[in-house]
Amino acid sequence: MGETHDTLTENAYTQLIVFNITGAHVMTIINNEYHSAGSYSREQNLSSMSQGLYVMKLISRKSSETALFNIIQ
């Protein structure tokens, strides 16, 4: 299991997408869901993912944030 933390500064439809380091889509955690402004934490099952470096991208109507994370087994 892994835990993600993100903050929205305004109410928005959001996407939270994970890519591998080469840019290939790995999984979509949130797909165009409406969220109110605030901080969020969620647990995500990452057991199907291989060891390595990944990019997580949070996209809303007016902004986009990117974070790197590493899976070590």
MIRO-887377 format. One line per 3 residues: number of its first residue (from 0); for each residue x, y, z of N, C-alpha, C, O, CB. Coordinates in Angstrom, 3 decimals. Glycine has a CB too. Layout:
// MIRO-887377
NUM = X/Y/Z/X/Y/Z/X/Y/Z/X/Y/Z/X/Y/Z ~ ...;
// end
This chain:
// MIRO-887377
0 = 0.843/-1.181/0.000/0.000/0.000/0.000/0.885/1.240/0.000/2.007/1.231/0.506/-0.957/0.000/1.218 ~ 0.355/2.285/-0.571/1.022/3.571/-0.569/0.004/4.643/-0.242/-1.196/4.439/-0.426/1.708/3.850/-1.923 ~ 0.461/5.761/0.230/-0.440/6.843/0.599/-0.079/8.094/-0.184/1.093/8.464/-0.269/-0.385/7.114/2.118;
3 = -1.083/8.744/-0.755/-0.861/10.001/-1.464/-1.446/11.140/-0.652/-2.442/10.973/0.051/-1.484/9.964/-2.880 ~ -0.814/12.298/-0.758/-1.273/13.511/-0.080/-1.315/14.620/-1.123/-0.351/14.815/-1.864/-0.337/13.894/1.136 ~ -2.423/15.345/-1.181/-2.487/16.477/-2.097/-3.413/17.535/-1.532/-4.234/17.258/-0.658/-2.960/16.032/-3.494;
6 = -3.272/18.751/-2.041/-4.065/19.885/-1.581/-4.643/20.619/-2.781/-3.932/20.932/-3.737/-3.213/20.843/-0.714 ~ -5.935/20.886/-2.718/-6.600/21.678/-3.749/-6.896/23.060/-3.189/-7.415/23.181/-2.079/-7.906/20.986/-4.238 ~ -6.576/24.091/-3.936/-6.809/25.460/-3.473/-8.190/25.971/-3.849/-8.615/27.027/-3.381/-5.758/26.386/-4.040;
9 = -8.900/25.213/-4.704/-10.262/25.594/-5.090/-11.054/24.333/-5.410/-10.483/23.271/-5.657/-10.252/26.569/-6.314 ~ -12.378/24.467/-5.400/-13.236/23.366/-5.802/-12.973/23.068/-7.272/-12.909/23.987/-8.088/-14.739/23.699/-5.554 ~ -12.821/21.790/-7.618/-12.493/21.477/-9.007/-12.689/19.993/-9.297/-12.665/19.149/-8.401/-11.054/21.888/-9.319;
12 = -12.881/19.709/-10.574/-12.796/18.337/-11.053/-11.316/18.028/-11.205/-10.564/18.827/-11.762/-13.584/18.130/-12.412 ~ -10.901/16.876/-10.712/-9.476/16.567/-10.710/-9.186/15.193/-11.304/-10.050/14.321/-11.395/-8.931/16.641/-9.297 ~ -7.934/15.050/-11.698/-7.392/13.767/-12.119/-6.076/13.568/-11.377/-5.312/14.515/-11.189/-7.191/13.704/-13.681;
15 = -5.818/12.353/-10.963/-4.542/11.994/-10.358/-4.039/10.787/-11.138/-4.618/9.703/-11.069/-4.678/11.684/-8.800 ~ -2.956/10.987/-11.881/-2.474/9.997/-12.837/-1.028/9.644/-12.508/-0.240/10.511/-12.128/-2.595/10.524/-14.293 ~ -0.685/8.368/-12.655/0.676/7.891/-12.413/1.281/7.450/-13.746/0.660/6.724/-14.523/0.689/6.716/-11.374;
18 = 2.514/7.912/-13.987/3.275/7.549/-15.180/4.591/6.922/-14.742/5.097/7.233/-13.663/3.525/8.791/-16.095 ~ 5.147/6.045/-15.566/6.499/5.570/-15.261/7.486/6.643/-15.724/7.077/7.647/-16.309/6.796/4.180/-15.958 ~ 8.748/6.446/-15.474/9.745/7.481/-15.732/9.915/7.773/-17.223/10.434/8.827/-17.590/11.074/7.072/-15.140;
21 = 9.481/6.845/-18.088/9.555/7.084/-19.533/8.322/7.802/-20.063/8.252/8.125/-21.249/9.733/5.770/-20.271 ~ 7.337/8.057/-19.179/6.140/8.787/-19.573/4.952/7.931/-19.936/3.908/8.462/-20.313/6.453/9.645/-20.704 ~ 5.078/6.616/-19.832/3.950/5.730/-20.140/2.954/5.727/-18.979/3.349/5.693/-17.813/4.447/4.286/-20.429;
24 = 1.672/5.763/-19.305/0.599/5.736/-18.311/0.634/4.412/-17.556/0.704/3.346/-18.169/-0.785/5.943/-18.983 ~ 0.587/4.477/-16.222/0.580/3.283/-15.386/-0.796/3.067/-14.780/-1.342/1.966/-14.853/1.637/3.390/-14.281 ~ -1.362/4.111/-14.181/-2.702/4.001/-13.588/-3.302/5.384/-13.381/-2.595/6.384/-13.261/-2.647/3.238/-12.245;
27 = -4.614/5.406/-13.345/-5.351/6.613/-12.998/-5.983/6.372/-11.638/-6.792/5.458/-11.479/-6.433/6.972/-14.084 ~ -5.620/7.186/-10.660/-6.143/7.037/-9.304/-7.452/7.807/-9.162/-8.399/7.309/-8.554/-5.113/7.526/-8.261 ~ -7.512/9.007/-9.714/-8.737/9.820/-9.717/-9.000/10.213/-11.157/-8.101/10.700/-11.842/-8.609/11.096/-8.783;
30 = -10.218/10.008/-11.621/-10.551/10.323/-13.009/-11.729/11.284/-13.071/-12.885/10.865/-13.031/-10.869/9.043/-13.792 ~ -11.430/12.566/-13.169/-12.451/13.610/-13.314/-13.499/13.585/-12.207/-14.696/13.674/-12.481/-13.135/13.470/-14.646 ~ -13.053/13.464/-10.962/-13.954/13.502/-9.818/-13.959/14.914/-9.235/-12.929/15.589/-9.212/-13.535/12.457/-8.742;
33 = -15.127/15.352/-8.767/-15.247/16.680/-8.168/-14.794/16.616/-6.715/-15.220/15.743/-5.959/-16.707/17.208/-8.268 ~ -13.920/17.557/-6.331/-13.441/17.656/-4.953/-13.494/19.110/-4.511/-13.201/20.019/-5.288/-11.998/17.091/-4.818 ~ -13.868/19.317/-3.269/-13.857/20.650/-2.678/-12.429/21.025/-2.313/-11.568/20.160/-2.154/-14.777/20.715/-1.433;
36 = -12.190/22.322/-2.182/-10.862/22.794/-1.771/-10.507/22.176/-0.425/-11.367/22.027/0.443/-10.818/24.353/-1.690 ~ -9.237/21.817/-0.255/-8.789/21.244/1.003/-7.667/20.249/0.793/-7.183/20.059/-0.323/-9.940/20.579/1.717 ~ -7.262/19.619/1.878/-6.185/18.630/1.841/-6.781/17.229/1.853/-7.779/16.967/2.525/-5.214/18.820/3.038;
39 = -6.154/16.340/1.100/-6.641/14.971/0.973/-5.497/13.983/1.152/-4.365/14.238/0.742/-7.319/14.763/-0.387 ~ -5.812/12.860/1.766/-4.908/11.716/1.852/-5.704/10.502/1.426/-6.880/10.370/1.766/-4.308/11.538/3.301 ~ -5.069/9.622/0.686/-5.753/8.397/0.285/-4.737/7.276/0.187/-3.585/7.489/-0.193/-6.499/8.583/-1.061;
42 = -5.183/6.075/0.537/-4.330/4.904/0.391/-4.607/4.279/-0.960/-5.751/4.212/-1.410/-4.565/3.882/1.539 ~ -3.547/3.826/-1.595/-3.654/3.223/-2.923/-2.837/1.936/-2.940/-1.703/1.913/-2.462/-3.167/4.210/-4.036 ~ -3.404/0.875/-3.486/-2.683/-0.384/-3.601/-1.698/-0.281/-4.759/-2.103/-0.189/-5.918/-3.663/-1.577/-3.806;
45 = -0.418/-0.295/-4.450/0.634/-0.179/-5.455/1.387/-1.497/-5.638/2.454/-1.522/-6.252/1.609/0.929/-5.068 ~ 0.842/-2.579/-5.115/1.550/-3.857/-5.141/1.767/-4.387/-6.555/2.678/-5.186/-6.773/0.790/-4.877/-4.334 ~ 0.965/-3.966/-7.508/1.123/-4.443/-8.886/2.218/-3.688/-9.642/2.565/-4.057/-10.764/-0.195/-4.312/-9.633;
48 = 2.760/-2.634/-9.030/3.766/-1.816/-9.701/5.171/-2.348/-9.423/5.475/-2.781/-8.311/3.652/-0.351/-9.252 ~ 6.005/-2.309/-10.433/7.397/-2.754/-10.311/8.219/-1.725/-9.550/7.846/-0.556/-9.451/8.013/-3.005/-11.701 ~ 9.335/-2.180/-9.021/10.281/-1.282/-8.365/10.755/-0.244/-9.368/11.021/-0.577/-10.523/11.484/-2.067/-7.773;
51 = 10.862/1.004/-8.943/11.358/2.039/-9.834/10.850/3.422/-9.487/10.173/3.615/-8.477/10.987/1.717/-11.233 ~ 11.181/4.369/-10.324/10.817/5.775/-10.155/9.572/6.083/-10.983/9.475/5.678/-12.142/11.992/6.705/-10.566 ~ 8.621/6.800/-10.386/7.352/7.116/-11.037/7.045/8.604/-10.894/7.587/9.287/-10.025/6.206/6.269/-10.442;
54 = 6.171/9.083/-11.759/5.708/10.468/-11.734/4.213/10.451/-11.452/3.457/9.737/-12.112/6.026/11.210/-13.084 ~ 3.790/11.241/-10.468/2.375/11.373/-10.141/1.954/12.792/-10.511/2.606/13.756/-10.109/2.098/11.066/-8.619 ~ 0.878/12.924/-11.268/0.445/14.238/-11.725/-0.993/14.485/-11.279/-1.895/13.707/-11.591/0.570/14.356/-13.265;
57 = -1.193/15.579/-10.546/-2.518/16.024/-10.112/-2.934/17.163/-11.033/-2.245/18.179/-11.122/-2.518/16.476/-8.596 ~ -4.051/16.992/-11.711/-4.512/17.972/-12.696/-5.896/18.470/-12.285/-6.795/17.680/-11.999/-4.545/17.355/-14.134 ~ -6.048/19.789/-12.262/-7.365/20.401/-12.075/-7.557/21.428/-13.184/-6.693/21.604/-14.042/-7.504/21.065/-10.650;
60 = -8.679/22.088/-13.151/-9.018/23.012/-14.237/-7.978/24.107/-14.433/-7.648/24.456/-15.566/-10.362/23.641/-13.972 ~ -7.461/24.652/-13.332/-6.547/25.789/-13.439/-5.093/25.476/-13.102/-4.231/26.343/-13.247/-7.019/26.873/-12.553 ~ -4.808/24.262/-12.657/-3.431/23.993/-12.253/-3.062/22.529/-12.454/-3.900/21.666/-12.717/-3.225/24.384/-10.796;
63 = -1.773/22.303/-12.317/-1.221/20.957/-12.441/-0.008/20.869/-11.526/0.826/21.774/-11.510/-0.838/20.623/-13.929 ~ 0.093/19.787/-10.764/1.245/19.567/-9.889/1.824/18.204/-10.204/1.096/17.256/-10.499/0.851/19.673/-8.379 ~ 3.138/18.118/-10.138/3.826/16.874/-10.435/4.746/16.522/-9.272/5.395/17.391/-8.691/4.625/16.983/-11.758;
66 = 4.789/15.234/-8.943/5.682/14.758/-7.884/6.302/13.435/-8.321/5.674/12.644/-9.025/4.915/14.592/-6.530 ~ 7.524/13.208/-7.902/8.208/11.942/-8.160/8.089/11.065/-6.935/8.097/11.562/-5.809/9.697/12.166/-8.531 ~ 7.979/9.763/-7.143/8.051/8.830/-6.019/8.734/7.559/-6.466/8.758/7.227/-7.651/6.647/8.521/-5.458;
69 = 9.287/6.854/-5.502/10.080/5.671/-5.767/9.449/4.473/-5.083/9.059/4.566/-3.920/11.527/5.865/-5.298 ~ 9.342/3.366/-5.769/8.867/2.119/-5.161/10.083/1.224/-4.952/10.819/0.915/-5.890/7.774/1.406/-6.059 ~ 10.272/0.819/-3.711/11.379/-0.066/-3.353/10.765/-1.329/-2.778/9.936/-1.269/-1.871/12.373/0.614/-2.329;
72 = 11.173/-2.464/-3.306/10.615/-3.735/-2.817/11.635/-4.506/-2.053/11.346/-5.600/-1.566/10.092/-4.580/-3.959;
// end
